[in-house]
Amino acid sequence: MATGIRRIKNGWGDQDSVLVRYPRGAEMEMPSSQYVAQGHHPPITALPVQPPPFQSEQSPRRATLELTSPKPT
């Protein structure tokens, strides 16, 4: 069974998610409701909380590419 590593605020759309690690080392993010429903450990309230991921209409990389790319004429 997977073990919870950390909770991510608003990581799954508009709800929290949990990063879990499986026995062979693979990691996966799942909605917090699924984590609780499947009975993973430790309890979700015991997991450290990570701030929400960077969310923007435009990623920094894309903005940089647009600024440095020549405009078609």
C-alpha positions, 0 to 999 in steps of 0.5 A: 500500500502507498504511504502519504508523503505530503498534502498539496493545497489545491493540487488537484483542481480545486481540492487538496491532493496527496503525494504518495510513495509506493513500496517500489519507490514510484510516487503519484499524486492523488485527490485527498478524497481518494487518499482517505477513501482508500485508507492510506497512512498516515492520516491526512491530518498528519501530513505536512502541507505544501503550498499550492503549485504555481498557477498562472495563465502563462508559465515563466518559460513560455513568457521567456520564449515569447519575449526572445522569439522573433515575431513573424512579419 
